[in-house]
Amino acid sequence: MAFLSGQDGLWFVWDPCGIICVAFTYGLIVFADIILLVTVILPSPTAFMALAYLVFHLLTFLAVASHMRAMLTDPGAVPRESISAEAVQVRNSQGENLRHCRTCQTIKPIRAHHCSICHRCIRKMDHHCPWVNNCVGENNQKFFVLFTFYIFVISIFALAMGVYTMIQCVSSDFQGCGVLSRGASFLFLVLLLFESVLFALFTLIMCLTQLHAICTDETYIEQLKREEKKRRASLVENLECVFGGKASLQWLSPFTRPPCYLRKREPRLLHEV
């Protein structure tokens, strides 16, 4: 169940599966950081390695910040209006064209879908992601895209550093490789490479899927339900809507949350199918 405090206050979904996935995600990030430190950085404490480690932490900070924003941002929950299905039928018989959510007992805006985990209708809901313990919707899609993008980048970064270190260690028969034993250093390097490849592929697929949904202005749920497109925006409008304004470095910042252009049309959309 989701907890929301204030219009722009704290949003958190009390889902055990999602909370476990979030803890697992952060655990893997910490694990990769420790393995990089003991098997890559400490054996070669050069200025280049120190700079590389600093860049890795900067990217990790951006990834964690994007994840926190995606997890703690209201994805676009529809306010509960406590209106019955019968009342909606009466209003529709009078010429209105409303949709009603029987679970939320409220009017469901256009392109909104009910989430059984958040127990709310979410505007422009794409899917519920356990890895961020939240729905991906109108208000937090940017943060989810940035999270997958930065995880992909740090995975490639760690993979490159791990491969370089593995080559150096194999050529020197693991002499001076890490502060651990030869066997432990080899094992942890293999685990680092495996984790990097797995996360890079996983997040790349998620990031490209979300970018495709943004560019086509069609959520994953709408694709599954084969819902008819109505008055969808152009490619440029979609990108500016999600990432905020004209193309700039702000698009890569998890600390800006541009209002979606759909929000400006909300009063009219509330009464459309």
N, C-alpha and C positions, 0 to 999 in steps of 0.2 A: 504494500500500500504506500502511496506517495504522501509525503508531508510537505505542505507548502505554507510558508510564513510570510504574509504580506504580498503585495502585487509583484514585487521584484525581490522577494525574500528568499530564504533557503528552500531549496527543493531537494528532497532526498527520498528514494524509493526503498522501502524496507522489504527487500527481497533477499532471502538467504543465499540463493544461487548466485545472484548478482554480486552480493557482498563478497562471497568466496572468490568469484572470478576477478573482482577488483584487487583483492589481497594477493591472489596468484599473479596477476599482472605486475603489481609493484614488486613482488618477490623476485620475479624473473629479471626485472630491471636492475634491482640491487645485486642479484647474482652475477649478471653480466658486468656490472661495474666492478665488483670485487675480483672477478676472474681477470678482467683487463688490468687491474692494478697489480696483482701478484704474479701474473704470467707475462705481461707485456710491458708495463710501465716501469716497475721496480727493477727488472733485470737490465733495462737500458734507460737509466735516468738522464736522458739527454734533453736539451732545450726543445728539440722537435717533438719528442715523446710527451714532454710536459705540455706543450702547446696543443698537441693532438688530444690529450686527456682533458684539457680545458674546453676545447671545442665539443668533445663528447658530452661533457657535463652541461654545457650551454644548450645543446640540442636536447639532452635529457630533460632539462628544466622546462623547455618549451613543450615537450611531449607531455610531461606530467601536468603542467599548467593547462594545456588543452584538454587533457583527460578530466581534470577537476572541473573545468568549466562545462564540459559536456555532461558530466555526472550531476552537478549541482545546479544546473540551469533548468528552469521550467521549460520543457520542450515545446510548449504551446497548448497547455491544458485549457479546455473550454470551461468557463465558469458554469457551475451548476445553477440552473434557473428553476429547478423543482416544478416542472410542468409535466402534466400527465399526457399519456398518448391520446386520451380522449379529447383533451383541450387542443392538442395539435391538430387532430382531425377536424375539429370545429373550425379552427382558423384556416385550414386548408380548404374546407368547404366554402369559406368566405372569399376565396380567391388567392390566398397565400400559398406558397410552395415550400413547406418546411419539412425537414427531416427530424426524426425523434430518436434519441437513444434510450431504449427501455432500461438499460442498466444504470446509466447516469441520471435518468429521468430529466433530461434537458434537451434543448434544441441543438442539433448537430450541424455545425456550419459546413459549407462546401469543402470537400477534400479532407475532412476530419474523420478519424477512425477511432474506435474504442480499443484501448489497451487493457487486456485482462490482468496484466501484472501491475500497472500503475493505477488501475481502476478509474481511469479518466478517459474522456475523448481528447485526442491530441490532434491539433491542426497540422495538416500536411505531414502526417505520420509516415515515416519510411519503414521503420521496424523497431522492435525493442531489442536492444543490444545488451546482453549480460556483462560484457567486458567493460562497459561504462555504467552498468546498473541503471540504465535509463532508456527512455524512448529517444529515437533520433527523429526530431520534428522540425517545425518551422523556426524555432528560436535557437536551437543548439546544433544544427547541422554543420555549420562552419567549424565549430570546435571539434566535432567528431572527425571531419575531414582532416583538420590539422593534426589531430592525435594520430590518425593512421599514417599521415604523411611523415611526421617527425619520427615515429617509431620505425618506419621504413628506412629513413635516412640514417638513424643511429644503428640500425641493424646492418646496413651496408657498410657503415663506418667501422663497426666492430668486426664485421667479416673481413674487411680489408686488413685491419690491424692484426687479426688473428691468423690469417693466411700468411702474412709477412713474417710473423713471429714463428709460426710452425715451420716455414721454410728455413729460417735461421736456426731453429733448434734442431731440426733433423740434420742439417749440414754440420752442426757441431756436436752431434750425438747427445743433445740435451745437456751439454755442459754449460752451467751458468744461466739456465733457463728457469727463471722464477725462483721464489723463495721456498718452493716445495720440492719434494723428491722428483726424480725423473718420471716415474710412473704417474704420480699425481699431476705433474705439470702437463704431461701428454693427455691424460684423461680430461682435465679441465679445459684444455685447449680444444679438444674434440667436442666437448659439451658446448663450449662457446660458439664454435663454428656451426654446430647443429642448430642451436637456438637462434643464431643470427639468420641462417638460411630459412628456417621455419617462419620466424616472425617477418622477415622481409617479404616472403611470398604471400603470407596471410594478409598483412597490412596493405601490400600493393594491390591485391585483389579487392579488398574492401574500399580502398581509396579510389581506385578506378571505377568501381561500381557506383560509389556515391557521386563522383564527378559526372558519370554518364547520366545518373538520375537528375542531377542539377541541370546539365546541358539540355536534356530532353524535357525537363520539367514534368517528370513522371516518377512518382515514388515507387518503391518496390511493391507495396501493397496494391497500388493502382495497376501495376504490371500484372500481378497475379490475378486480380479480379477483372482485368481487361476493361477497366472503366473508360468510358468515352472521354476524350479530351475536349474541354470547353474553355475557350478564351485563355489558353496558356501563353505565357510570355515568351519573348525571344531569348536567344542564347545570351546576349549581353545583359539583358534585364535580369535573367536568372542568376548570372554570376554576380552582378552588382547587388542583387537582392540578398544573396546568401553571405557574400564576403564583404560587402559594404562599399558603395561608391565606385568611382573609377579605379582601374587597376593600379595598385600601389603596394608598398611594403606592409600596409595595414592589413592586407589580405592574409599575410603570414603571421599576424599577431593574435594570440589567444586572449588578449586583454581588451579588444574592441568588440562590441556586439552591435552591429548595425541593425536598425529596424527593417524587417522584410517589407518589400513593397506591398505584399498582400495585406499586411497589417493596416495600411492606409485605407484599404477597401473593405475592412472588416464589417462596418455597419451594414453595407449592402449585401455582402456575402452571407451574412448570418441568415438571410431569408431566401437563399437560393439553394437549389438541389446540387 
